[in-house]
């Protein structure tokens, strides 16, 4: 047990690593919120384009969804960071990570939002039109609020799953929580900084998981009502 504590829970090494790992943790939070913003906005836009009735747009959106749901996140990240410079587009590690995972999240969100919109009774559209609402007002004031509420539990679960992949940013030198911990570990030859990084990840994701479960229970109670 002494060896375990010395190698993985060395308080001296953890205290020395704390400032650097905490700075990396702040970067993890920033890139996670960037991923969420890109994924949600783009996902909703893709869902709406898919429902326009245009076969071309629907085919393009379907292709986007299948590509980014199928490819490993690391492959997408490596391509954006290392391949795009050959086309004259150079992205920072932060931007490459945010867009790579944001695109992945958008693919899942597009599917969820599409299903949520289509799950609503068509009679709501007809009733709104009968009251003089145009298509845009019906969508904005009646359909989207309900579909977003239906989609929220599933979207929250997917947000958690995808944003955890931000640790892949270390592959392109993103100095996030994991990257900072690995840098210090290579200097100290002690994995205790990784345990510190794990504690920061738990502090960030446990509340999100709890929120997701609460949203699922709330959605279930509304369905039961």
KOLMI-968177 format. One line per field, with one value per residue (C-alpha): x, y, z; residue number from 1. Coordinates in pm, whole numbers, always signed. Example, Ala and Ser with C-alpha at 12.3 -4.5 7.8 and 13.67 -1.06 7.14 Angstrom:
2
X = [+1230,+1367] $
Y = [-450,-106] $
Z = [+780,+714] $
i = [1,2] $
//
This chain:
225
X = [+0,+290,+425,+78,+44,+397,+354,-8,-110,+210,+85,+415,+408,+37,+82,+367,+156,-163,-113,-25,-300,-555,-462,-509,-845,-958,-865,-1066,-1371,-1327,-1286,-1582,-1812,-1685,-1762,-2112,-2184,-2068,-2246,-2582,-2606,-2483,-2689,-3011,-2927,-2865,-3192,-3389,-3217,-3301,-3670,-3695,-3808,-3511,-3364,-3024,-3005,-3134,-2872,-2592,-2702,-2733,-2381,-2248,-2420,-2294,-1937,-1900,-2088,-1876,-1521,-1315,-1284,-905,-900,-1112,-893,-569,-708,-819,-492,-235,-406,-580,-250,-179,-491,-369,-585,-387,-583,-457,-481,-774,-968,-896,-1018,-1329,-1430,-1344,-1554,-1813,-1870,-1909,-2157,-2350,-2404,-2561,-2761,-2896,-3038,-3185,-3340,-3484,-3647,-3783,-3940,-4093,-4229,-4466,-4819,-4878,-5200,-4999,-4879,-5233,-5381,-5116,-5177,-5551,-5485,-5293,-4939,-4689,-4442,-4156,-4366,-4509,-4163,-4009,-4290,-4457,-4253,-3895,-3966,-4138,-3884,-3592,-3755,-3800,-3443,-3270,-3207,-3061,-2860,-2719,-2600,-2435,-2273,-2109,-1989,-1840,-1685,-1491,-1305,-1147,-862,-773,-648,-319,-253,-223,-44,-350,-229,-552,-597,-455,-183,-60,-62,+130,+393,+459,+451,+726,+942,+874,+849,+551,+189,+38,-42,-271,-466,-495,-622,-874,-1003,-1059,-1244,-1467,-1539,-1644,-1843,-2019,-2252,-2323,-2409,-2635,-2803,-2854,-3021,-3245,-3349,-3426,-3645,-3821,-3886,-4021,-4253,-4389,-4456,-4633,-4846] $
Y = [+0,+235,+187,+249,+573,+682,+616,+722,+947,+1130,+1448,+1630,+1567,+1652,+1984,+2077,+1981,+2150,+2498,+2355,+2090,+2348,+2574,+2275,+2210,+2562,+2490,+2166,+2363,+2622,+2366,+2165,+2467,+2542,+2183,+2209,+2541,+2414,+2080,+2217,+2506,+2307,+2003,+2204,+2370,+2030,+1894,+2187,+2153,+1785,+1866,+2119,+1851,+1903,+1569,+1724,+1892,+1579,+1367,+1607,+1620,+1241,+1209,+1451,+1255,+918,+1039,+1206,+935,+662,+797,+777,+1115,+1096,+1048,+1361,+1561,+1449,+1532,+1883,+1965,+1803,+1783,+2121,+2317,+2162,+2347,+2670,+2635,+2613,+2556,+2588,+2280,+2441,+2525,+2188,+2000,+2218,+2177,+1807,+1711,+1979,+1820,+1478,+1616,+1795,+1465,+1303,+1613,+1640,+1289,+1357,+1692,+1548,+1261,+1499,+1731,+1444,+1290,+1585,+1538,+1690,+1830,+2098,+2235,+2227,+2397,+2670,+2736,+2749,+3021,+3223,+3126,+3107,+2819,+3011,+3131,+2783,+2632,+2895,+2940,+2599,+2316,+2394,+2457,+2119,+1930,+2077,+1967,+1617,+1604,+1748,+1421,+1244,+1548,+1584,+1223,+1270,+1597,+1418,+1130,+1356,+1627,+1364,+1313,+1656,+1462,+1352,+1707,+1593,+1426,+1775,+1930,+2079,+2164,+2065,+1874,+1550,+1719,+1916,+1607,+1403,+1677,+1683,+1304,+1282,+1513,+1358,+996,+965,+912,+1106,+1405,+1174,+1099,+1474,+1516,+1236,+1423,+1736,+1534,+1383,+1729,+1847,+1550,+1413,+1719,+1683,+1315,+1401,+1670,+1422,+1171,+1442,+1548,+1186,+1144,+1472,+1374,+1037,+1201,+1436,+1139,+959,+1263] $
Z = [+0,+74,-276,-421,-226,-315,-685,-747,-459,-376,-209,-261,-636,-653,-476,-708,-1010,-891,-1051,-1392,-1390,-1276,-1567,-1794,-1630,-1721,-2082,-2063,-1948,-2224,-2502,-2366,-2383,-2734,-2838,-2689,-2863,-3202,-3164,-3052,-3297,-3595,-3494,-3484,-3818,-3977,-3838,-3982,-4320,-4320,-4272,-4556,-4799,-5032,-5135,-5200,-4860,-4688,-4864,-4769,-4406,-4394,-4536,-4271,-3994,-4112,-4160,-3822,-3632,-3789,-3794,-3473,-3305,-3308,-3686,-3735,-3499,-3664,-4009,-3911,-3739,-3968,-4309,-4340,-4337,-4680,-4797,-4639,-4325,-4002,-3681,-3327,-3102,-2920,-3236,-3399,-3091,-3057,-3420,-3448,-3147,-3222,-3563,-3399,-3147,-3423,-3605,-3300,-3211,-3565,-3537,-3193,-3290,-3610,-3422,-3156,-3414,-3608,-3286,-3237,-3375,-3719,-3581,-3402,-3735,-3874,-3567,-3576,-3946,-3880,-3622,-3880,-3778,-4060,-4092,-3928,-3631,-3583,-3585,-3358,-3105,-3092,-3243,-3137,-2765,-2736,-2944,-2747,-2422,-2560,-2687,-2379,-2186,-2490,-2592,-2241,-2242,-2579,-2469,-2177,-2397,-2665,-2448,-2253,-2580,-2532,-2369,-2722,-2772,-2622,-2959,-3114,-2814,-2644,-2294,-2121,-1794,-1926,-2130,-1830,-1610,-1867,-1903,-1530,-1508,-1769,-1557,-1216,-1338,-1106,-1220,-928,-1155,-1355,-1037,-980,-1336,-1274,-968,-1179,-1444,-1174,-1032,-1378,-1505,-1196,-1177,-1550,-1507,-1212,-1422,-1706,-1475,-1331,-1680,-1772,-1465,-1536,-1897,-1785,-1532,-1802,-2030,-1749,-1683] $
i = [1,2,3,4,5,6,7,8,9,10,11,12,13,14,15,16,17,18,19,20,21,22,23,24,25,26,27,28,29,30,31,32,33,34,35,36,37,38,39,40,41,42,43,44,45,46,47,48,49,50,51,52,53,54,55,56,57,58,59,60,61,62,63,64,65,66,67,68,69,70,71,72,73,74,75,76,77,78,79,80,81,82,83,84,85,86,87,88,89,90,91,92,93,94,95,96,97,98,99,100,101,102,103,104,105,106,107,108,109,110,111,112,113,114,115,116,117,118,119,120,121,122,123,124,125,126,127,128,129,130,131,132,133,134,135,136,137,138,139,140,141,142,143,144,145,146,147,148,149,150,151,152,153,154,155,156,157,158,159,160,161,162,163,164,165,166,167,168,169,170,171,172,173,174,175,176,177,178,179,180,181,182,183,184,185,186,187,188,189,190,191,192,193,194,195,196,197,198,199,200,201,202,203,204,205,206,207,208,209,210,211,212,213,214,215,216,217,218,219,220,221,222,223,224,225] $
//
